[in-house]
Amino acid sequence: MRKWMFFAVLCLTGVAAQAQQNLNWGQGPQVASPDVHADNSVTFNLIAPEAQKVQITGDFLPPKKVEYGGNTYEMPGVADLVKNDKGVWTLTTEPLQPELYTYNMLVDGVKIIDPLNVYNIRDINNLFSVLLIGGNQRADLYKVNKVTHGTVSKIWYESPTAGLTRRLTVYTPAGYETSGKEYPVLYLLHGIGGDENAWSELGRAAQIMDNLIAQGKAEPMLVVMTNGNISQEACPGETSEGFRVPTMMLPKTMEGSFETAFPDVVKFVEKTYRVKKDKAHRAIAGLSMGGCHSLFISINYPDLFDYVGLFSAAVDRQQNNQEGYPNIYADRNQKIDRLFSKHPKLFWIGIGKTDFLIQSNNDLRAYLDSKNHKYTYLETEGGHIWRNWRIYLSEFTPLLFK
């Protein structure tokens, strides 16, 4: 018995010593990162006494232009951190505009997330640290404010056309569970390489909807966020395929399969949720690849949607050279004319001034203008970036179902 007691005390002493050691571990440089100051300047810190060079790359820095495949893309800029005598590398920015920012550290050329920042997010096969600065009307839409909140669910459905059980992310507005009301629906589509998590995570869709609805600027609605990669069950790591490496190079992205299978989504939603089941209470919008999908879904099924939003849409980037459903992309202009003959309530286009897709969007607008088809257009600063797509969602949704 005494031996057992001695062993127990020894173990507890060891645990206490280990706990104290962990506490003492913090007796090195006491730093935080990111550290947001009162003027919205931000200090980034990294403890790396053995590193030779530390940099930071993020969308709060002036972008750099990169040529690839005949297109010009904007990439996040890069800035150097400076090491002090305690081995802490530091950079303090100029005051930043309120916004949601993503960034990475570069340690001797190796990209890492900020080890002092627990808030990280995945975009395709990259991990980014996240920083949110509030303080203006737009950025405050991205915050979790003291308003009533909707519910975000991950729900599986059968897609007979795709031959798969697939997953959706669905936002239901505050009060849906108890109201007994029927609601309109916005179908919200992601870009290439994304998945059904993209809009709820990178796009802050739930926060935007909560805040706009609470302010009375948007009608309470469901937002159905699909997985536009019709070969996938769901986002990487959450399917029967296990922990496969995420990639943009997926089959069946823009060759007509997703558009052909899309009525499966609408049928499931209208069977499962309390929603209004007519054209006047359905909207569809998407970014980049999802903009391409939104365009061709709306014009191939002209009686489905009264509201259409193209966010930096990949117009005329479809894969006509692959097997699939090329008839989806055939006779585009005639199908556009047929859609407008049915008098949609809103056809909305948004794109950045330096987006590599702006010329194809301008060509689409030129055709719409030549036919006197009415549309709403928003041109913003910057390129093919989430900062713009959050703006477009914030501007598009208040125009729906009025």
N, C-alpha and C positions, 0 to 999 in steps of 0.2 A: 504493500500500500504506500509506504514512504517513498519507494522507488518511483511509483506511478506519479505521486504528488510532485516529486522533484522533477520528473520529466515534463509534467504539465507546466510547472512554473518556468522551466527552462524554455519551453516552446513559447509561452506567453511573453517571456523576456525577449526572445528572439524576434517575435512579431513586433513588439514595441520598439525594439532597436531598429528594425527595418523601417517602421513607420517614421521614426525620428530621422533616419537617414534620408528618407524621401522628402521630409520637410526640410532638412538641411541642404538637400540638393538645390533648393530654391535660393540658397544664400549667395549664388553667383549674381551676375548682372540681372537686376529686376527691370524687365522691359515688357512692353505690350506692343502688339502689332495686329491690325492697324490701330493707331491712336488718333482719333478724330478730334481736332481742336475747335475752339469756339468760332473761329473764322472759317471753318470748313477746310482748312489745310489738314493734311494727313501725314503722320509720321509712320513709316514702315521700318521695322527692325528685324534683324536676323542675327542670332548668336552663332557665329561660325569662325572661331579664332584661327583655324587652320586653312580657311579658304583663301585663294589668291585673288579671286574676283567675284563680286556679287552684283547682280543687276536685278531689275524688276521690269516686267513687261505687263501692260494692262491697258484697258480702254479708257483710262483717265489721262493717258499720255497722248501727245500728237501722233496720229497714225502715220505709218510708212506705207508706200505703195509698192506692190509686188506684181510683176508680170508673170502670168502663167496661162499656157494654152491659148494665147491670143487675147486674154482678158486682163484687165487691171483690177487688182483686189487691194483693199485697205486692210493692213495688219496692225495690231497694237504696237505702239512705240516701245522703246527700250530706254531705260535710264540707269546710271551707275549709283550704287550705294557706296558710302565711305565708311571705313573701319576706324573705330576709336581704340584707345589703349586697353580696353577691356575685351576686345575681340568681338564687339557688337557692330554690325554693319547697319547704317542708317541712311534714310532719305526722307526729307520733309518736302511735300509738294507745295505748290501755290494753292490758294483757296480753290476748292473744286465746286462746280455747280452741283446742286442736289441731283442725285441719280443713283441707280444701281450699277456698280462697277464690278468687273471681274479682273483678276490679275494672277500672275505667277512670279516666283523668284527664279533666278538663274544663278546657280552656284557652280563656278568654274565650267560654265556652259551647259550644266545639267538643269533641266526645268523641274521645279518642285512646287508643291503648294506651300503656302506660308505656314510653317509649323506652329506658330503662335496664334493662328486664326482657325477656330474649329468649324467655321462656316465655309463649306465647300460645295461645289456642284459639278456634275458631269455634263459635258456637251460632246456627244458622239464618243470618241475615245480619248478625250482630254478631261482632266480635272482642273478646276479653277477655284481659287479663293474668292470670296464674295465680300463686298463692302457696300452698304446702303447708307447714303446721306440724304436725309429728308430736308424739308424746309421750303419747298414750293409746291404749288398745286399738283403738278404732274408727278413728281417723285413721291409725294405723300400718298398717291394712289397705290404705290407698290408696297407700302408699309402695312403691317397689321395694326389697325387703329381700333379704338374702342367703339365699334359698331356691331350690329348683329352679323353673324357669320353664317355663310352657307356651308355645305358639306361636300367634300371631295371624296369620291369613291372610285375604286378600281373594280371593274365588273367585266366578266367574261361573257361572250356571246358566240353563237354558232354562225359561221359564214358559209352557207352551202356553196356559194359561187367560188370562194377561195378554197373550199375543202378543208378548213381549219377552224378550231376553236380559238378565238382571238380576244384581245383585251381592249377595253376603252377606259379612259379617265372621264368621269362625269361629275360636273359641278351642279349641285342643286341649290337654289337660293335659300336664304334664311326663311324659315316658316314652311318650307315645302312639306315636311313630314306631317304637319298638323293642319294645314290650311284646307285641304280638300279641293283646292283650285287646280285648274289646268293651266299649264305654262307654255309659252313659246320656246323654241329651241334654236340655239346657234351651234352649228357644227364647225369646229375650229381645227384646222389642219396644220401640221408642222412642215418643216423643210427637209431636204435630203439629209440622210444620216440621223435625223431625229426620230422620235417615237412618241408614244402616248403620254410620256412624262414631260415632254419638252415645254409645252405651254404652261403647265401647272408649276414647273420649277423655274426654268429660265425666263419664262414669259410673265410670271407673277399673275396668272389669269385669275385665280381665286381672289387674291387681294384686290385686284383692279375691279372685279365684279362686285365684291362686297362693298367697296367704297363708293363706286358709282351708284349702286342701287340704294345704299344708305343716304346718299346725297340727293336722291330723287332724279338723278341724271340718266339713269338707265332703267328700263323695265325689268322687273324680276324675270329671269329666264334660266333655263338649263343651258349649260355649255358642255357639249359632247366633244371630247378631244380624242381623235382617232389615232391609230398607228397606220401611217400611210405606206408602210412597207408591206405589201400584201403577202410577201413570202414569210413574214414573221408572225408568230403567235402574239408576242408582246415585246417589251423592251429587253435589251440584252441582260442576261443574268437572272431573269424572272420568267423563264420559259423551260419547257422540257428539254431544251438543248443544253442547259447548264450555263456555265460561265464562259461563254464564247466571247472573243474579243470584239467589241463594237467596231463597225466600219461603215463608211459611206458607200462602199462598193457592193451594193445589194442587188439581186435580180428583181425584176418586176417592180420598178419604181415609177417610171414614166413611159410605159408602153401600153397603157390602157387597162391593165388588170384591176387596178384599184378603183378606177372610175366605174368599170363594169360591175364590180362587187359592192359598190357603195349603197345601192338600195337595200342590201342586207342590214346595214347599220340603221337606216331609217326605220325599217320594219321592226327591228329589235327594240329600238328606243320607244317607238309608238305603242308597242305591245307591253313594255315593261314599266314605263313611267307615265304619270299623269301629264300629258302634253296635248296641245292643240294640234290637230292633224290636218292642217291645210296649208297651202302655199303661203298665205299671208302671215303665218306664224312660224315659218321656217327661214333660217338664214344660213349661209355657208361662207366661210372665209378661210384663207390660208396664206402662209408665208412661203416664198420661193417655190419649191416643188409643190407645196400645198396650195400655192396660188395657181399653179398650172392645173392641179387637180380640181380646184374650185371653179376655174373657168370652164373646164371641159365637162365636169359634172353638171354645172348649171345649164350649159347650152345643149347637152345631150338629153337632159331631163328637164325641159323648160317649164314643166308644170310643178316642179318640186319646190323651188325657192323664189321668194319675192325679193330677197336681199342677198347680194353677192359682194364679197370683199376680196380684192387682190392686193396682197401686201408684198411688195418687191417680187412680183410673180415671175416665175420662170417661163415666160411666154415663149412659145416656139422652141423650147428646149426638149421636147418629147423625143423618145427614142424610136423613131419610125423604122429604124433598121433592124429591130429585134422582133422576134415572134411575140405575138400578143393579140391585141385588139386594135389594129390600126384604124378600123372604122370609127373608133372613138374620136380620132384626130382629123378625120376626113371632113372636107367641106366646112372648115371652121367658120368662115365669114357668113356663109348661108345659115349656119346654125345660130350664130350671133344675131342675125336678122330675125330669125324665128323667135329667139328669146325676147328680143325687144318688141316684137309684134304683140307679145302677151303683156307688155307694159309692167315690167318689174318696178317695184317701188324704189329700189336703190341699187345702183351699180357703182361701186366705190373702188378707186385705185389710189394706192399710196406707194411712194418710192423715194429713196434718197438721191440727192443730186449727183453723188459720185458712185452710185450703185452700178456694177458692171452690167446689170440688166436694164438700165434706163432706156437704151435705144430701142430694144424690143418692146418695152412698155410704151414708148412714144409712138412706135409704129402701130401698136394696137389702138392707141388714142386717135391717131390720124385716121384710121379706118372708122372708128366710132364717130368722129367729127364729120367725115365724108357722108355718113348716112344720117346725120343729125340724131344719133342715139345719145340720150342724155346720161351723163355720169358725173360723179363727184371726184375731184382729184386733189390730192395732197402731196406736195413735194417738200421733203425735209432735208436738213443738212446730213452729211455722212453717207455711208454706203450700205452694204449688205450686212446689217448688224442688229442684234437683239434690241439695242436701244431704240431703234426706229420701229421695230415690230411691236414693242410695248406701247409706243405712242399710237400706232395705227389701231391697235385694239381699243385703246382708251378713247380714240376719236370715232371709231366705227360703231361701237356698241350703243352709245347714246342716240344714234339715228334709227335704231331698230324698233320695229313693232309699234310705231307711233300712230 
